[in-house]
């Protein structure tokens, strides 16, 4: 077994026995230990929507993908817009999470964009502030949030979407959309709000992070902002790096927000990964029920699952194909998110068999969610074990 980079591995755990038998021999160079991955964008749905996912099922799902820390988005019931509400989530996390789960607090009350949440009271209980799932439409509201976040030493993490530009769309406004007579979501709905927020971040000095970027214009705006030393980072997700809109099928497992966009957008995202414009890969893991995701592209809920396939997808399509190095992928999935969000690694790591080929079967997921655009795809790299703070939280012997 190779220790991929300089971090602590408890060799007694690596050679440990599980259920009375030796778990793994770890005698191959293809068996590699990585620092535990960190996903800064997941939806665990609890409290409020536990039929989709729970803290326990979501954290097990994360561990099954090699993640030892995740940050959970605030579209919950109740929304974590007050100390009382976020404590309801924290109580469940303390009881049920098998890995590190770090909740966001919402930027605005009930995520409705009309009134700031109790950002002062929440600052020591959350990882950052976000209204993910909804863009903050008011310039004045976002500027006020940024000023408050800067004063509190917290980051604004933004889902960027101009509501007036959506037009009832549900996939990318591109070739597939036109060929099939569907309603599209224009790229400007994303990059126009990114442009606004960059100006506000520059004005206020707030630390700012852009969620799930998907367009070439967004990449260029962030590249320029970094050159101007704006305190900005961003993420994209595996599906935007592998697929373009011509790969879509009229199935709910291809529907997410923002949508999978054009080939020129995909290539721009790849360049952003390679030149450092894009800092990290997150999954936007967003489970829904069977009923909510089996109504085609038009009527299914937005969102797909991704924690259990993220590393394998990126290893297969970016590393094995020579687009980026394995070292770069570890930076994107562990080093950079931890550095930006201040999440310590500790004695946390994951072990993968890079030679293991498998076909994605959602019925084997530990998540309650079953809808992924990578269903049926052959991938390399299987998670064998995940250790959080010196404790084995997952062993996979399949």
RAFEN-V122761 format. One record per residue. N is the residue number from 0. RES is the residue in one small letter. PSI is psi in whole degrees, -180 to 180 (* if undefined). D_CENTER is the distance of its C-alpha to the mean C-alpha in Angstrom with 2 decimals. Layout:
BEGIN
N|RES|PSI|D_CENTER + N|RES|PSI|D_CENTER
END
This chain:
BEGIN
0|x|140|28.18 + 1|x|135|26.75 + 2|x|113|25.04 + 3|x|-38|22.74 + 4|x|-176|22.95 + 5|x|87|24.78 + 6|x|161|23.44 + 7|x|132|25.28 + 8|x|130|25.59 + 9|x|103|27.88 + 10|x|-25|30.08 + 11|x|-35|31.58 + 12|x|-39|28.29 + 13|x|-38|27.80 + 14|x|13|31.26 + 15|x|162|31.06 + 16|x|144|32.36 + 17|x|126|30.46 + 18|x|37|32.58 + 19|x|-2|35.67 + 20|x|154|34.82 + 21|x|128|33.29 + 22|x|-49|29.63 + 23|x|149|29.38 + 24|x|-34|31.83 + 25|x|46|29.35 + 26|x|18|32.17 + 27|x|147|30.51 + 28|x|-16|29.10 + 29|x|-9|26.33 + 30|x|117|25.18 + 31|x|137|22.91 + 32|x|128|21.50 + 33|x|151|18.36 + 34|x|140|17.22 + 35|x|132|14.66 + 36|x|157|11.10 + 37|x|117|8.83 + 38|x|117|5.11 + 39|x|12|5.37 + 40|x|90|3.41 + 41|x|159|5.16 + 42|x|111|8.61 + 43|x|-4|11.43 + 44|x|-3|14.17 + 45|x|131|16.80 + 46|x|158|19.16 + 47|x|-35|20.31 + 48|x|48|18.80 + 49|x|-12|19.20 + 50|x|-20|20.47 + 51|x|-42|16.95 + 52|x|157|15.38 + 53|x|168|16.55 + 54|x|-41|15.52 + 55|x|-50|17.49 + 56|x|-38|16.29 + 57|x|-42|12.58 + 58|x|-33|13.29 + 59|x|-41|15.54 + 60|x|-44|13.06 + 61|x|-47|10.77 + 62|x|-36|14.08 + 63|x|-17|15.05 + 64|x|4|12.34 + 65|x|8|13.41 + 66|x|134|10.99 + 67|x|-6|13.26 + 68|x|141|11.21 + 69|x|157|8.27 + 70|x|126|8.25 + 71|x|134|9.11 + 72|x|159|9.67 + 73|x|11|13.43 + 74|x|75|14.41 + 75|x|179|16.66 + 76|x|104|20.43 + 77|x|153|21.61 + 78|x|135|19.22 + 79|x|69|18.89 + 80|x|4|21.12 + 81|x|164|23.83 + 82|x|-44|24.58 + 83|x|-44|25.95 + 84|x|-41|22.93 + 85|x|-29|20.30 + 86|x|-28|22.76 + 87|x|-40|22.67 + 88|x|-43|19.02 + 89|x|-35|19.78 + 90|x|-41|22.73 + 91|x|-40|20.77 + 92|x|-48|18.30 + 93|x|-34|21.41 + 94|x|-40|23.02 + 95|x|-19|20.51 + 96|x|138|17.47 + 97|x|-7|18.00 + 98|x|-177|15.48 + 99|x|122|14.55 + 100|x|119|12.88 + 101|x|108|12.78 + 102|x|145|13.04 + 103|x|150|12.89 + 104|x|151|16.22 + 105|x|149|16.79 + 106|x|-43|18.45 + 107|x|157|21.11 + 108|x|125|23.03 + 109|x|18|21.68 + 110|x|31|19.24 + 111|x|1|22.31 + 112|x|10|22.62 + 113|x|-26|26.20 + 114|x|136|26.39 + 115|x|142|24.45 + 116|x|175|23.20 + 117|x|72|24.96 + 118|x|-33|22.99 + 119|x|-48|25.75 + 120|x|-29|25.86 + 121|x|-13|22.12 + 122|x|-34|21.61 + 123|x|0|22.27 + 124|x|-8|20.26 + 125|x|162|16.78 + 126|x|-33|14.31 + 127|x|-178|14.44 + 128|x|133|15.32 + 129|x|145|13.34 + 130|x|32|14.55 + 131|x|140|11.31 + 132|x|-20|12.63 + 133|x|133|15.71 + 134|x|140|16.83 + 135|x|112|19.52 + 136|x|-33|22.52 + 137|x|125|25.16 + 138|x|-43|25.59 + 139|x|-40|27.60 + 140|x|-43|25.09 + 141|x|-39|22.31 + 142|x|-42|24.87 + 143|x|-41|25.99 + 144|x|-42|22.51 + 145|x|-41|22.05 + 146|x|-42|25.50 + 147|x|-41|24.88 + 148|x|-43|21.60 + 149|x|-44|23.49 + 150|x|-32|26.35 + 151|x|0|24.20 + 152|x|31|22.41 + 153|x|166|18.95 + 154|x|146|16.31 + 155|x|126|15.60 + 156|x|115|12.00 + 157|x|130|12.68 + 158|x|117|11.90 + 159|x|117|14.84 + 160|x|122|17.15 + 161|x|111|20.95 + 162|x|-36|22.18 + 163|x|-12|25.62 + 164|x|2|24.42 + 165|x|-41|22.65 + 166|x|29|25.95 + 167|x|15|24.82 + 168|x|161|22.76 + 169|x|-6|20.22 + 170|x|176|19.59 + 171|x|139|19.91 + 172|x|79|23.39 + 173|x|-154|24.53 + 174|x|-46|26.84 + 175|x|-43|25.58 + 176|x|-46|25.73 + 177|x|-40|29.30 + 178|x|-29|30.48 + 179|x|9|29.56 + 180|x|37|30.53 + 181|x|170|27.20 + 182|x|132|25.87 + 183|x|156|23.46 + 184|x|119|20.93 + 185|x|152|22.07 + 186|x|-32|20.09 + 187|x|-28|21.92 + 188|x|-28|20.21 + 189|x|-58|17.13 + 190|x|-25|18.95 + 191|x|-40|21.76 + 192|x|-33|19.77 + 193|x|-44|18.01 + 194|x|-47|21.63 + 195|x|-47|22.81 + 196|x|-34|20.24 + 197|x|-43|21.00 + 198|x|-40|24.63 + 199|x|-38|24.07 + 200|x|-39|22.10 + 201|x|-39|24.97 + 202|x|-43|27.49 + 203|x|-22|26.19 + 204|x|14|24.82 + 205|x|143|21.67 + 206|x|129|18.59 + 207|x|135|16.10 + 208|x|132|12.46 + 209|x|128|11.39 + 210|x|152|8.18 + 211|x|63|7.44 + 212|x|147|11.00 + 213|x|-6|13.07 + 214|x|154|16.71 + 215|x|-32|19.21 + 216|x|-39|20.60 + 217|x|-43|17.46 + 218|x|-46|17.35 + 219|x|-39|21.01 + 220|x|-43|20.84 + 221|x|-38|18.38 + 222|x|-45|20.52 + 223|x|-42|23.55 + 224|x|-40|22.21 + 225|x|-38|21.49 + 226|x|-27|25.01 + 227|x|9|26.28 + 228|x|34|24.66 + 229|x|142|22.52 + 230|x|81|20.15 + 231|x|140|16.98 + 232|x|172|13.73 + 233|x|168|10.90 + 234|x|158|7.79 + 235|x|178|7.74 + 236|x|158|6.50 + 237|x|-39|9.12 + 238|x|-28|11.04 + 239|x|-21|11.95 + 240|x|-16|13.30 + 241|x|-40|15.33 + 242|x|156|16.71 + 243|x|176|18.76 + 244|x|-20|20.22 + 245|x|-7|23.27 + 246|x|-4|21.38 + 247|x|150|20.74 + 248|x|155|22.65 + 249|x|64|23.72 + 250|x|147|21.51 + 251|x|-24|18.88 + 252|x|-4|16.47 + 253|x|12|16.30 + 254|x|119|15.63 + 255|x|169|12.50 + 256|x|119|12.34 + 257|x|163|12.69 + 258|x|162|14.59 + 259|x|129|14.98 + 260|x|-158|17.59 + 261|x|169|20.63 + 262|x|-37|21.41 + 263|x|-35|22.24 + 264|x|-44|18.82 + 265|x|-45|17.24 + 266|x|-35|19.77 + 267|x|-38|19.16 + 268|x|-41|15.47 + 269|x|-45|16.84 + 270|x|-38|19.37 + 271|x|-35|16.92 + 272|x|-46|15.18 + 273|x|-37|18.72 + 274|x|3|20.22 + 275|x|1|17.63 + 276|x|-42|16.90 + 277|x|123|13.18 + 278|x|-30|12.29 + 279|x|161|9.06 + 280|x|127|6.70 + 281|x|164|2.91 + 282|x|-26|3.10 + 283|x|42|3.67 + 284|x|115|5.97 + 285|x|84|9.05 + 286|x|145|12.32 + 287|x|169|15.70 + 288|x|167|19.24 + 289|x|-45|21.43 + 290|x|-34|23.49 + 291|x|-18|20.71 + 292|x|12|19.39 + 293|x|37|22.79 + 294|x|24|24.21 + 295|x|-177|23.38 + 296|x|-38|21.49 + 297|x|-46|23.54 + 298|x|-5|23.40 + 299|x|158|20.35 + 300|x|150|17.57 + 301|x|134|14.53 + 302|x|139|11.42 + 303|x|162|10.79 + 304|x|158|9.67 + 305|x|-7|8.06 + 306|x|-37|8.05 + 307|x|-6|11.71 + 308|x|-10|11.91 + 309|x|-53|9.28 + 310|x|-46|11.83 + 311|x|-40|14.75 + 312|x|-47|13.74 + 313|x|-37|13.27 + 314|x|-43|16.36 + 315|x|-48|18.36 + 316|x|-22|17.79 + 317|x|-41|17.41 + 318|x|-54|19.22 + 319|x|-26|21.96 + 320|x|-4|22.68 + 321|x|11|23.23 + 322|x|-46|20.81 + 323|x|167|19.42 + 324|x|165|20.56 + 325|x|-36|19.13 + 326|x|-42|19.44 + 327|x|-40|17.24 + 328|x|-40|14.44 + 329|x|-38|14.76 + 330|x|-45|14.69 + 331|x|-31|11.40 + 332|x|-12|9.73 + 333|x|-57|11.99 + 334|x|-54|14.57 + 335|x|-47|13.16 + 336|x|-38|10.32 + 337|x|-43|13.08 + 338|x|-45|15.66 + 339|x|-39|14.17 + 340|x|0|13.16 + 341|x|38|16.22 + 342|x|112|14.92 + 343|x|148|17.71 + 344|x|-46|17.60 + 345|x|-157|20.91 + 346|x|67|22.28 + 347|x|131|19.03 + 348|x|170|18.50 + 349|x|149|17.85 + 350|x|128|20.39 + 351|x|147|19.98 + 352|x|104|22.77 + 353|x|-17|22.07 + 354|x|-11|25.10 + 355|x|119|24.10 + 356|x|137|23.73 + 357|x|161|22.55 + 358|x|130|21.92 + 359|x|119|18.85 + 360|x|102|20.36 + 361|x|-23|18.18 + 362|x|-13|21.14 + 363|x|-1|20.48 + 364|x|150|17.00 + 365|x|-19|17.00 + 366|x|153|14.63 + 367|x|-23|16.81 + 368|x|143|14.86 + 369|x|3|16.58 + 370|x|109|15.44 + 371|x|140|13.75 + 372|x|-8|15.07 + 373|x|11|15.71 + 374|x|130|18.29 + 375|x|-1|21.44 + 376|x|139|20.14 + 377|x|127|21.63 + 378|x|160|19.40 + 379|x|145|20.37 + 380|x|102|19.12 + 381|x|132|19.24 + 382|x|125|18.09 + 383|x|-36|21.40 + 384|x|146|20.81 + 385|x|133|18.46 + 386|x|126|20.12 + 387|x|119|19.02 + 388|x|45|21.61 + 389|x|3|24.27 + 390|x|128|23.85 + 391|x|119|23.14 + 392|x|-14|20.60 + 393|x|135|20.32 + 394|x|128|22.81 + 395|x|111|22.50 + 396|x|14|25.96 + 397|x|*|25.51
END
